Amino acid sequence: MRKSIFIVLAVALIAGAALFVWKSKPMNVVTNTNKEFSMTAYYDPAIKKPVFSLPQMIVKKGDKVKVKVTNTMGMHDFTIDEFKIKEELPMNKEVVVEFTADKAGEFIYYCSKPGHRQNGQWGTLKVTE
């Protein structure tokens, strides 16, 4: 009987020690830093203005950003000055824009075609710390 109690206590002690060691070790945590967005660029005849379908994107500094943009009506491009991005958007073709958000702040993405940004074809990219 004493031997059984000793074995149970020994197993419990070893298990407890193993659990303590396992919990105290820092875990290698892999976080997904890929952010993907999809939007369309088009001319909206109802409001008679060019628009992007997505008014805002929020990412963290260091994230790898992928933006898929499809132009469904009109002539458009996708521009973010601070990240040196300017991509033409051919009609009915998905254009993939990829970059690393390496600076924090609020940045405007817009269409640089004459009058488009001024008429509301822009959105905000928020990069948080």
C-alpha positions in Angstrom: 0.0 0.0 0.0 2.8 2.4 0.9 4.6 1.5 -2.3 1.4 2.4 -4.3 1.1 5.8 -2.6 4.7 6.5 -3.2 4.4 5.7 -7.0 1.3 7.9 -7.3 3.0 10.8 -5.5 6.1 10.4 -7.7 4.1 10.4 -10.9 2.1 13.4 -9.7 5.4 15.2 -8.8 7.0 14.4 -12.2 3.8 15.5 -14.1 3.6 18.7 -12.1 7.3 19.5 -12.8 6.9 18.8 -16.5 3.8 21.0 -16.7 5.7 23.8 -14.9 8.6 23.6 -17.3 6.3 23.4 -20.4 4.3 26.5 -19.2 7.3 28.6 -18.3 9.0 28.2 -21.7 8.1 31.0 -24.2 6.1 29.6 -27.0 7.0 30.3 -30.6 3.9 32.2 -31.6 3.4 32.8 -35.3 1.1 35.7 -36.0 -0.5 36.2 -39.4 0.8 39.5 -40.6 -0.8 39.2 -44.1 -3.7 41.5 -44.7 -5.8 41.1 -47.8 -8.5 43.4 -49.2 -10.6 43.4 -52.3 -12.4 46.3 -53.9 -13.8 47.7 -57.2 -13.1 51.0 -58.9 -16.0 52.3 -61.0 -18.0 55.3 -62.1 -21.3 55.3 -60.3 -23.9 56.8 -62.6 -26.4 57.2 -59.7 -24.2 59.8 -58.0 -22.3 60.7 -61.2 -18.9 60.2 -59.5 -16.0 57.8 -59.6 -15.6 55.7 -56.5 -13.7 52.9 -54.8 -16.0 50.3 -53.1 -13.8 50.1 -50.0 -13.5 53.4 -48.1 -11.0 52.3 -45.5 -8.3 49.7 -44.8 -6.8 49.1 -41.3 -3.5 47.3 -40.9 -0.6 47.2 -38.4 2.8 48.5 -39.0 4.9 45.7 -40.5 1.9 43.9 -42.1 2.2 42.6 -45.6 -0.7 44.1 -47.5 -2.4 42.7 -50.6 -5.0 44.8 -52.3 -7.0 43.3 -55.2 -8.6 46.0 -57.3 -10.9 45.4 -60.2 -12.1 48.3 -62.5 -15.6 47.6 -63.6 -16.4 51.0 -65.3 -14.4 53.9 -66.5 -10.6 54.6 -66.5 -8.9 54.4 -63.1 -5.7 53.8 -61.2 -4.8 53.0 -57.6 -2.3 55.3 -56.0 -0.7 55.6 -52.5 2.0 58.3 -52.7 3.7 57.4 -49.4 4.3 53.8 -50.4 5.3 54.8 -54.0 2.3 52.8 -55.5 0.6 53.8 -58.7 -1.0 51.0 -60.7 -3.2 51.3 -63.7 -6.5 49.4 -63.5 -7.4 47.9 -66.9 -11.1 47.3 -67.4 -12.4 44.0 -65.9 -9.0 42.8 -64.8 -8.0 42.2 -61.2 -4.9 44.0 -60.3 -3.0 42.9 -57.2 -1.0 45.5 -55.3 1.3 44.2 -52.6 3.5 46.2 -50.2 4.7 46.2 -46.6 3.1 48.8 -44.3 6.4 50.0 -42.9 5.3 53.3 -41.5 2.4 54.2 -39.2 -0.1 56.8 -39.9 -3.2 57.6 -42.1 -2.6 57.6 -45.8 -4.9 58.4 -48.7 -5.3 55.9 -51.5 -6.9 57.4 -54.6 -7.4 57.5 -58.3 -5.1 60.0 -59.9 -7.1 60.4 -63.1 -8.1 64.1 -63.6 -10.9 65.0 -61.2 -11.4 61.6 -59.7 -9.8 62.2 -56.3 -11.5 65.6 -56.1 -14.9 64.0 -56.8 -14.5 61.4 -54.0 -12.6 58.5 -55.5 -10.3 58.0 -52.5 -10.1 56.0 -49.2 -8.0 55.9 -46.1 -5.3 53.4 -45.2 -4.7 53.4 -41.4 -1.5 51.8 -40.3 -1.4 51.4 -36.5 1.7 50.7 -34.3 
